[in-house]
Amino acid sequence: MKLFVVRHQHEAARCPARNPEMGVLLLQHLSAANAERHGIRIHGEGVLDGQHTLFLILEAEDEAAVRRYMAPFAQAGTVDIWPASPCEAVVTRQGC
């Protein structure tokens, strides 16, 4: 399994959290059980207050799995995915 950092951004007018039904769907999609069904493990998530920007730290087999999991977010805005490493791995290999 590989580690990825994901950023999703959307316009304020398209914010799913403003719609109660979409908010429920968002939380269901981000649940550990649902992520696991997609072959994803969520290590962390956070939304930048007032910025309509969500960051996720995910573990998956490959970037394609992350893209499939993030497909609903891509309908509302942008999705950027970066390969990442735990700090311990960076220190072990002696560099970023």
N, C-alpha and C positions, 0 to 999 in steps of 0.2 A: 504494500500500500504506500502511496505517495502523499505528501502534504501539499496543500494548495491554499493560497490566500485569494479570496474572491471579493470583488467590489461590485455592488449593484447600485445604480443611481437612476432616479426618475424625477420628472418635473413635479412640482407641488400639486398641480392640477390632476396628476395621475397617481397620487399617493393612495395605495391600497388601504392604508390604515384608516383613512377617512371614511371608508365604506365598511359598516359593521360586518356584512357578509364576506367581503373580501378579506377583512382582517382575520376572521375565523379561518378562512382557507389558507391564508398566509401562515398562521400559527400551526395549522395541521401539517402543511408542507414542511415546515421547519422542525417538526417533532422528530425526536430521535428514532422512533419506530418507523416513520415514513422514510427518513433518510436511509435507514438501514435497508429498507426494501429496495432502494435505488443503489445499494452498494456504497453508501456514503456514511462516514462517521463525522459528526459535527464536534469539533473541539471547542469552538467558541463563536459567538456572534454578538454584534453590537451595531446600533444605529447612531450616527452622528446627529445629535439633536438639532432640529431645524434645517438640516442639510439634505434630507431625503437621500441619504447614502447609508447603505448597509454593508458591513464587512463581515465575512465569514472565514473561519479557519476550518478547512475540510480535509479529510483523508479519503482517498479513493484510489482505485486501481490505475486510473489514468485521467488525463484532462477531458477526454471524450465523455467519461462518466459524469464528471462535474458539469460539463456543458448540458448534458441531457437533464440532469437534476435541476439546473438553473434555468431551463427553458421557459417556465412560467414567468420568471423575473424579466427575461429578455423581451417579453411581450409588453411590459410596462416601461422599459427603459434600457439602459446599457448594462452589460455584464462583462467585467474584466477578470481574467483568471491568470494568476502567476504561480509557477512552481515555487515551493518554499522548503525550508529545512528547519528543524528544531535547533536551538542555540547550541546544544550539546554536539550535534553533528557538524556544525560550522567550526566549533573549536577543535573537534577531533581532526577535521581535514585541514585545519589551520588557515581558514579563510572563507569569505562569503562566496 
